[in-house]
């Protein structure tokens, strides 16, 4: 998992609160041939996808550097902001009308995607969007072109038809979040830490993601009609009726296991409104009541809203980024597939759509893998570089449910038509992508934990040791650190070869929606993820070049390809 937060940014740079660094020559053993000694001054970020900062004592936070003051003149703040953020475009949002336009239409696009997969869409016969969404190139676009005004009016009417949420949709989302919050606060786990920020802050987490994953899944099953309190003919595993189960089932009324599909348009409408208000709250909080010194204003309310004003916002100790990005967003995605599959099964008269079933199963297992790797995500760009603003938080609240589950949701009303054997074959390919993605992440984690003292594919790993000096600008003190740049195994084939495996899984899930029958719209998630990961690879390259200078050039000589060996 590479951090699936919705990402509007297209540029890379440095972090939100930075320190000057000096890089010194890399060890000659790291690369072939002679290399001149070079010194590069730049700004540094905490480690993300490629670089690996050497840890101190395992499971203990490093000693914090002296933090810089939040009290600055407006001119100083503006300069710090411009030199210390990599999530703001050169020239700002005002200089990028395309990005601004995407910002404006994203909420509407998400509502339109919800409508397209809704029962109302399937039953309408007057809208230009009816069955033509399955044939956008040959049917929908020509129909719109023949009557542009009617097409625009129909599109607008479709999206705005679910603009206001219902009570049921809001209730499902709020209960979903409440259960996630209770599990976040009550499930035990070891204490783990994120990378130290430039102001000396060391984020601390309870590592209970795997427990959350399985306990939430179990609770979702038990509370539904296919659990022990449902009708006997609906229970997934029929249980004998006992006095204990009778008393238990008096406590609540089971809901349909397909509830995430049934309320989806209304739920997404609520998430849209909630997300916009939540991002305004984050902006105000970061400007006035920041949790750490990794915060501040750009001088533009538009930028502050889009990109955020705070890196690690917390409320009563709750890490808001982890809660939204992981405990809500990823959990919703994980459970949605099987919920959609159940609704499809019932609508089809208890006939299984094998394309949807295997897609749901593969995505569920992929997200189990994510929760095993959750602490790795807490060290990724989404968390340690990007501030909590519209781009990340609204994206995880709205864009992930709308886009990441679109190919599965589409099949409820438009079955894949795939045979069991064909769906199984595609499922096997998807699982190969999931497992290899995990193997690549695991390989890097072992390398980090052992400080390079391990075997990679049965051999001693090849890597570059990059030393650099961190200077606290307030105290004027220097501290030498080093990073290990792994160039063996998966990480010797391409700098982000794990993205290739992730894309393999993503395209497999979309192929399970049978684009040959259901049209190219079901490929939306895979195409979006391709754009996201290509951009992420570029941002990581830009960041590492700024951090390591010539060191990273040496690393790129060893590993010249970004994602696909021999191609890109």
matplotlib code that plots the C-alpha trace (Angstrom):
import matplotlib.pyplot as plt

x = [0.0, 1.5, -0.7, -3.9, -5.0, -6.6, -3.9, -4.4, -0.8, 1.5, 4.7, 7.4, 9.8, 10.6, 8.8, 6.6, 9.2, 12.7, 16.4, 19.5, 21.5, 24.9, 25.6, 29.1, 30.5, 29.1, 31.3, 33.1, 32.1, 28.5, 29.1, 31.5, 34.2, 35.6, 33.3, 34.4, 33.6, 30.7, 28.9, 25.3, 23.3, 19.6, 16.5, 15.5, 12.4, 11.8, 12.3, 9.5, 9.5, 13.1, 15.4, 16.0, 17.1, 19.2, 17.1, 18.3, 17.4, 14.7, 11.1, 12.4, 12.0, 15.1, 16.2, 14.3, 16.1, 15.4, 12.2, 11.9, 9.5, 6.0, 6.2, 7.6, 7.0, 4.6, 7.5, 9.6, 6.6, 6.0, 9.6, 9.6, 6.4, 7.7, 11.1, 9.7, 6.7, 6.6, 2.8, 2.3, 2.7, 5.2, 3.2, 0.4, -3.1, -3.8, -1.2, -2.8, -6.3, -6.6, -6.0, -8.4, -11.0, -10.5, -10.9, -14.2, -15.7, -14.4, -17.3, -19.8, -17.8, -18.0, -21.8, -22.1, -20.2, -22.5, -25.5, -24.2, -24.0, -27.3, -30.6, -32.2, -29.8, -30.5, -34.3, -34.4, -35.3, -35.2, -31.7, -29.0, -26.9, -29.2, -27.5, -25.2, -22.6, -21.6, -20.8, -19.4, -17.4, -20.0, -23.3, -23.0, -20.6, -22.3, -25.7, -24.3, -22.7, -26.0, -27.8, -25.2, -27.7, -29.8, -26.7, -25.4, -28.8, -29.2, -25.6, -26.2, -29.6, -28.1, -25.3, -27.5, -30.3, -28.3, -26.9, -28.7, -28.1, -30.8, -30.9, -30.1, -27.0, -25.7, -26.5, -24.6, -21.5, -21.6, -22.0, -19.2, -16.9, -18.0, -17.1, -13.8, -13.1, -14.0, -11.7, -8.9, -9.1, -9.6, -7.7, -4.2, -1.0, 2.7, 3.8, 5.5, 6.9, 6.9, 10.0, 11.2, 10.0, 12.1, 10.9, 11.8, 8.3, 8.1, 4.6, 3.6, 1.0, -0.6, 0.0, -3.3, -4.3, -4.4, -6.7, -8.9, -9.1, -10.4, -12.5, -14.3, -14.9, -16.3, -18.6, -19.9, -20.7, -22.3, -24.5, -26.0, -28.7, -26.2, -25.0, -26.4, -29.4, -30.7, -33.4, -32.3, -32.5, -30.3, -27.6, -24.2, -23.6, -26.9, -26.7, -29.0, -31.5, -30.6, -31.8, -28.5, -28.8, -32.5, -31.5, -28.6, -30.7, -33.2, -30.5, -30.5, -32.2, -29.8, -29.2, -28.8, -25.3, -25.7, -26.2, -23.1, -24.5, -28.1, -27.2, -24.2, -25.5, -26.8, -23.8, -21.4, -23.5, -23.1, -19.4, -19.0, -20.6, -18.8, -15.5, -15.8, -16.7, -13.9, -11.3, -12.3, -12.0, -8.5, -7.5, -8.7, -7.2, -3.8, -3.7, -4.8, -4.5, -1.8, -0.9, 2.8, 5.1, 4.8, 2.2, 1.6, -0.1, 0.9, -0.6, -3.5, -6.7, -7.1, -3.8, -4.4, -7.7, -6.3, -3.0, -3.6, -2.0, -0.9, 1.2, 0.0, -3.3, -4.7, -7.8, -7.9, -4.9, -6.7, -4.4, -6.9, -4.9, -4.5, -8.2, -9.5, -7.0, -6.8, -9.5, -12.3, -11.3, -9.4, -11.9, -14.9, -13.1, -12.3, -15.9, -17.6, -16.7, -18.4, -21.4, -21.9, -21.4, -24.2, -26.6, -25.8, -26.4, -29.8, -30.8, -29.8, -32.0, -29.2, -26.9, -23.2, -21.4, -18.0, -16.3, -17.6, -17.0, -13.3, -12.8, -14.2, -12.1, -8.9, -9.4, -10.3, -7.0, -5.1, -6.4, -5.6, -2.1, -2.4, -3.3, -0.3, 1.8, 0.0, 3.0, 4.8, 2.1, 2.6, 6.1, 4.9, 4.5, 0.8, 1.6, 5.1, 5.1, 1.5, -0.4, -3.9, -6.1, -8.7, -6.3, -5.7, -8.5, -11.4, -9.9, -9.9, -13.4, -15.0, -12.8, -11.7, -15.3, -16.4, -13.6, -11.8, -15.0, -16.5, -15.6, -17.1, -20.2, -20.9, -21.3, -24.3, -26.6, -24.4, -23.1, -19.6, -20.8, -17.5, -17.4, -16.0, -12.8, -12.1, -12.8, -10.6, -7.7, -7.9, -8.1, -4.9, -3.1, -4.5, -3.3, 0.2, 0.3, -0.9, 1.7, 4.6, 3.7, 3.8, 7.1, 8.7, 7.5, 8.6, 12.0, 12.5, 11.2, 13.6, 16.5, 15.6, 15.1, 18.5, 20.3, 21.4, 22.7, 20.5, 20.4, 18.3, 17.5, 20.2, 23.0, 24.3, 22.4, 23.9, 23.2, 24.5, 25.3, 24.5, 25.7, 24.3, 24.3, 21.2, 21.4, 18.9, 18.5, 17.6, 20.2, 22.8, 23.8, 24.7, 24.0, 25.3, 22.8, 22.8, 20.4, 20.7, 19.5, 18.7, 19.7, 19.1, 16.2, 13.0, 14.6, 17.5, 15.1, 13.3, 13.1, 9.4, 8.9, 6.3, 4.0, 4.1, 2.7, 0.1, -1.0, -1.1, -3.7, -5.6, -6.0, -7.0, -9.8, -11.0, -10.8, -12.9, -15.6, -15.3, -14.7, -15.4, -19.0, -19.4, -17.3, -14.1, -15.6, -15.0, -11.2, -11.5, -9.7, -6.8, -6.2, -6.5, -4.0, -1.6, -1.6, -1.3, 1.7, 3.6, 3.3, 4.3, 7.4, 8.3, 7.7, 9.9, 12.7, 12.5, 12.6, 15.5, 17.5, 17.1, 18.0, 20.9, 22.2, 25.0, 24.2, 20.9, 22.4, 24.7, 21.7, 19.9, 22.9, 22.5, 18.7, 17.8, 14.2, 11.4, 8.6, 8.9, 12.4, 13.7, 10.8, 10.1]
y = [0.0, 3.3, 5.6, 5.9, 9.3, 11.3, 13.6, 16.8, 17.9, 17.6, 19.0, 17.9, 19.7, 19.8, 19.4, 21.7, 22.6, 22.0, 22.2, 22.8, 19.8, 19.1, 15.9, 14.4, 11.9, 8.5, 5.5, 4.4, 0.8, 1.7, 2.3, 1.2, 3.5, 6.7, 9.4, 12.9, 14.2, 16.6, 18.8, 19.8, 22.2, 21.5, 21.0, 17.6, 15.7, 12.7, 9.4, 8.3, 5.7, 5.4, 6.7, 5.0, 6.9, 4.8, 4.2, 4.8, 2.2, -0.1, 1.0, 4.1, 7.6, 9.5, 12.5, 15.5, 18.4, 21.9, 23.0, 26.3, 28.9, 29.4, 33.1, 34.7, 37.9, 37.6, 38.0, 35.3, 33.0, 33.6, 32.8, 29.7, 28.5, 28.9, 27.2, 24.5, 22.9, 20.4, 20.2, 23.7, 24.4, 26.9, 30.1, 28.6, 27.5, 30.8, 30.0, 26.6, 27.0, 23.3, 22.2, 24.9, 23.6, 20.0, 21.2, 22.8, 19.9, 17.0, 17.0, 17.0, 14.3, 12.1, 12.5, 11.7, 8.5, 7.6, 8.2, 6.2, 3.1, 3.6, 1.8, 5.1, 5.2, 1.6, 2.3, 5.6, 5.7, 9.4, 10.4, 10.3, 8.4, 5.3, 2.2, 4.3, 4.5, 1.0, 2.3, 5.8, 6.0, 4.6, 5.7, 8.3, 10.8, 10.8, 11.2, 14.1, 15.7, 15.5, 17.5, 19.3, 21.5, 18.5, 16.5, 19.2, 19.6, 15.8, 15.5, 18.3, 16.9, 13.5, 14.7, 17.1, 14.6, 13.1, 16.4, 16.3, 13.3, 11.3, 10.4, 6.8, 7.6, 10.0, 7.5, 4.7, 6.8, 8.2, 4.7, 3.4, 6.2, 5.7, 2.0, 2.8, 5.4, 2.9, 0.3, 2.9, 3.8, 0.4, -2.2, -2.8, -2.6, -1.8, 1.8, 2.8, 6.0, 7.9, 9.8, 12.8, 16.0, 19.0, 20.8, 17.8, 16.3, 12.5, 11.2, 8.3, 5.6, 2.5, -0.2, -1.9, -1.8, -5.5, -6.0, -3.1, -4.8, -8.2, -6.9, -4.4, -7.0, -9.4, -6.8, -5.8, -9.4, -10.1, -7.1, -7.9, -10.2, -12.9, -13.0, -15.0, -12.7, -12.7, -14.9, -18.6, -18.7, -15.6, -16.6, -17.3, -20.0, -21.1, -21.4, -23.3, -21.1, -21.0, -18.9, -17.0, -16.1, -15.1, -12.7, -11.4, -10.7, -8.7, -6.1, -4.9, -5.2, -6.7, -4.6, -5.9, -6.9, -4.9, -1.7, 0.0, -0.3, 0.6, 3.9, 4.7, 7.8, 9.4, 8.3, 9.9, 13.1, 13.3, 12.6, 15.4, 17.9, 16.5, 16.5, 20.2, 21.3, 19.1, 20.6, 24.1, 23.0, 21.6, 24.9, 27.0, 24.6, 24.6, 28.3, 28.9, 25.7, 23.5, 20.2, 20.6, 23.3, 21.7, 24.1, 27.6, 29.6, 30.2, 33.6, 32.4, 31.0, 29.0, 27.3, 26.8, 25.0, 22.9, 21.8, 22.2, 24.2, 21.4, 18.2, 16.1, 17.4, 15.7, 16.2, 14.8, 12.6, 11.2, 11.4, 12.7, 11.7, 8.1, 7.9, 9.3, 7.8, 4.3, 3.5, 5.0, 5.2, 1.9, 0.0, 1.3, 0.2, -3.2, -4.0, -2.4, -5.1, -7.9, -5.6, -4.9, -8.6, -9.5, -7.0, -8.2, -11.8, -11.0, -8.9, -11.7, -14.2, -15.8, -16.1, -15.2, -12.8, -14.4, -11.3, -9.2, -12.0, -12.5, -8.7, -8.2, -11.1, -9.8, -6.2, -7.4, -9.4, -6.5, -4.3, -6.9, -6.5, -2.8, -3.0, -5.3, -2.6, 0.4, 1.7, 1.7, 4.0, 6.2, 6.9, 7.6, 10.9, 11.1, 11.3, 12.8, 15.4, 16.3, 18.4, 17.6, 19.6, 19.2, 17.3, 14.4, 14.4, 15.1, 12.7, 9.9, 10.7, 11.1, 10.2, 6.8, 5.5, 7.1, 6.1, 3.1, 1.1, 2.2, -0.9, -3.1, -0.9, -0.8, -4.6, -4.6, -3.2, -4.4, -8.0, -8.9, -12.0, -13.7, -17.4, -18.9, -20.1, -16.7, -14.7, -17.1, -16.7, -12.9, -13.2, -15.3, -12.5, -9.9, -11.9, -12.3, -8.5, -8.2, -10.7, -9.3, -5.8, -7.1, -8.9, -5.7, -3.7, -6.4, -6.6, -2.9, -3.1, -5.9, -4.0, -0.9, -2.8, -4.5, -1.4, -3.2, -6.3, -8.8, -10.9, -9.8, -12.7, -14.7, -12.2, -9.2, -6.2, -3.5, 0.0, 3.5, 5.0, 8.7, 10.9, 14.3, 17.0, 18.3, 21.9, 23.3, 26.8, 28.2, 26.5, 26.4, 22.8, 20.2, 16.4, 13.9, 11.3, 8.8, 7.0, 3.7, 3.6, 0.0, -1.1, -4.8, -7.2, -5.6, -2.2, -2.9, -3.5, -0.2, 2.5, 1.9, -1.6, -2.2, 0.2, -2.1, -4.9, -2.6, -1.5, -5.2, -5.8, -2.6, -3.4, -7.0, -5.7, -3.5, -6.3, -8.4, -5.8, -6.9, -3.7, -5.6, -5.8, -2.9, -0.3, 1.7, 3.5, 0.5, 1.1, 4.5, 3.4, 1.7, 4.8, 7.2, 5.1, 5.0, 8.8, 9.0, 6.6, 8.0, 11.4, 10.0, 8.5, 11.8, 13.6, 11.1, 11.6, 15.4, 15.1, 12.7, 14.8, 17.8, 15.8, 13.8, 15.7, 13.7, 10.7, 10.3, 10.6, 7.7, 5.8, 6.5, 5.2, 2.0, 1.9, 3.9, 3.0, 4.4, 1.8, -0.6, -2.2, -1.5, 0.8, 3.6]
z = [0.0, -1.0, 0.8, -1.2, -0.1, -2.9, -4.3, -6.3, -6.2, -9.2, -7.9, -5.4, -3.1, 0.6, 3.9, 5.9, 8.5, 7.3, 8.4, 6.4, 5.6, 4.1, 2.3, 2.2, -0.4, -0.6, 0.2, -3.0, -2.4, -3.1, -6.8, -9.4, -10.6, -9.1, -7.8, -6.9, -3.4, -3.5, -1.0, -1.5, 0.6, 0.5, 2.7, 4.0, 4.7, 7.0, 5.2, 2.8, 0.1, -1.0, 1.7, 5.0, 8.0, 10.4, 13.6, 17.1, 19.8, 18.4, 19.4, 21.1, 19.9, 18.8, 20.9, 19.7, 18.2, 19.6, 18.0, 16.2, 17.5, 16.1, 16.8, 13.6, 11.7, 8.8, 6.3, 8.0, 8.0, 4.3, 3.5, 5.7, 4.0, 0.5, 1.2, 3.5, 1.8, -1.0, -1.2, -2.7, -6.4, -7.6, -7.8, -5.8, -6.6, -8.2, -10.9, -11.8, -13.1, -14.0, -10.5, -9.2, -11.6, -10.4, -6.8, -7.7, -9.5, -7.4, -5.0, -7.9, -9.7, -6.6, -6.4, -10.1, -9.6, -6.7, -8.9, -11.8, -9.6, -7.8, -8.2, -9.3, -12.2, -13.2, -13.2, -15.0, -18.7, -19.4, -18.6, -21.2, -18.6, -18.4, -19.9, -22.0, -19.2, -20.2, -23.7, -23.1, -26.4, -28.8, -27.1, -24.3, -25.9, -29.3, -27.5, -25.6, -28.6, -30.5, -27.7, -25.6, -23.6, -22.6, -21.8, -19.5, -17.8, -17.4, -15.9, -13.5, -12.5, -11.9, -9.6, -7.7, -7.2, -4.3, -3.0, 0.3, 2.6, 4.2, 7.9, 7.2, 5.2, 7.8, 10.6, 8.9, 8.5, 12.0, 13.6, 11.3, 12.6, 16.2, 16.1, 14.5, 17.3, 20.1, 18.6, 18.1, 21.8, 23.4, 21.4, 22.8, 20.9, 21.2, 21.1, 17.9, 16.5, 13.3, 12.0, 13.8, 12.2, 11.5, 14.6, 16.8, 17.1, 17.2, 16.5, 18.7, 17.8, 19.3, 16.7, 16.8, 13.1, 12.5, 15.5, 14.3, 10.8, 12.1, 15.0, 12.8, 10.1, 12.8, 14.2, 10.8, 10.1, 13.5, 13.4, 9.9, 8.8, 7.8, 11.3, 14.3, 14.7, 11.1, 9.7, 9.6, 5.9, 5.6, 8.1, 6.5, 9.1, 10.6, 14.4, 16.7, 18.6, 22.3, 25.2, 25.0, 21.4, 21.8, 24.6, 22.6, 19.5, 21.6, 22.0, 18.4, 15.0, 12.4, 9.3, 5.8, 4.9, 1.7, 3.7, 2.3, -1.1, -0.1, 1.5, -0.6, -2.5, 0.7, 2.7, 0.2, 0.2, 3.9, 3.6, 1.1, 3.5, 6.5, 4.7, 3.6, 7.2, 8.6, 6.4, 7.4, 11.0, 10.3, 8.7, 11.7, 14.2, 12.5, 12.5, 16.0, 18.1, 16.4, 18.1, 17.1, 15.7, 12.2, 11.3, 9.9, 7.1, 3.5, 3.6, 1.4, 2.8, -0.5, -0.1, 3.6, 2.9, 0.1, 1.5, 5.2, 8.0, 10.3, 9.8, 12.8, 14.0, 17.1, 19.2, 22.7, 21.7, 18.6, 15.5, 13.0, 9.9, 10.9, 12.0, 8.7, 6.3, 7.8, 10.4, 8.3, 4.7, 4.3, 6.5, 4.4, 1.2, 2.7, 3.7, 0.8, -1.7, 0.2, 1.0, -2.7, -3.5, -1.1, -2.6, -6.1, -5.0, -3.6, -6.7, -9.0, -7.2, -5.2, -8.2, -7.6, -9.8, -9.7, -11.1, -8.2, -5.6, -6.5, -6.8, -3.3, -1.9, -3.4, -2.2, 1.3, 1.4, 0.0, 2.8, 5.4, 4.1, 4.4, 8.1, 8.7, 7.1, 8.7, 10.5, 7.2, 5.9, 8.9, 7.5, 4.0, 2.1, 2.9, 6.6, 7.1, 4.3, 3.4, 5.8, 6.8, 4.4, 1.7, -0.6, 1.8, 4.3, 1.9, -0.5, 2.1, 3.3, -0.1, -3.1, -1.8, -1.2, -4.5, -6.9, -5.2, -4.9, -8.2, -10.2, -7.6, -7.0, -10.7, -10.9, -8.6, -11.3, -14.2, -13.6, -15.0, -16.8, -16.1, -15.6, -12.5, -14.2, -15.9, -12.7, -10.7, -13.2, -12.9, -9.1, -9.1, -11.0, -8.6, -5.6, -7.1, -7.3, -3.7, -2.4, -4.3, -3.2, 0.4, -0.3, -1.6, 1.4, 3.8, 2.2, 2.8, 6.4, 7.3, 5.7, 7.8, 11.0, 10.7, 9.6, 6.4, 8.3, 6.5, 3.3, 0.3, -2.1, -0.3, -0.8, 1.2, 0.1, -2.1, -0.8, -0.5, 2.9, 2.7, 5.5, 6.1, 8.7, 10.2, 11.5, 13.9, 12.7, 16.1, 18.3, 15.6, 16.6, 14.1, 14.2, 11.7, 10.4, 7.7, 5.4, 3.7, 0.1, -0.8, -4.3, -4.1, -4.5, -5.6, -4.8, -7.2, -10.1, -9.9, -7.2, -6.8, -8.2, -5.5, -7.4, -10.4, -8.2, -6.8, -10.2, -11.2, -8.5, -9.3, -13.0, -12.2, -10.0, -12.8, -15.3, -13.0, -13.8, -17.4, -19.3, -22.6, -21.5, -19.0, -20.8, -19.9, -17.0, -14.8, -15.4, -13.5, -10.3, -12.2, -14.4, -11.4, -9.4, -12.3, -12.4, -8.6, -8.4, -11.3, -9.7, -6.3, -7.8, -9.3, -6.0, -4.1, -6.7, -6.3, -2.5, -2.4, -4.9, -2.6, 0.5, -0.8, -3.8, -5.5, -3.3, -4.9, -8.4, -7.5, -6.3, -9.6, -11.5, -9.6, -10.0, -13.1, -13.4, -11.3, -11.5, -14.4, -15.0, -18.5, -19.4, -16.9]

ax = plt.figure().add_subplot(projection="3d")
ax.plot(x, y, z, "-o")
ax.set_aspect("equal")
plt.show()
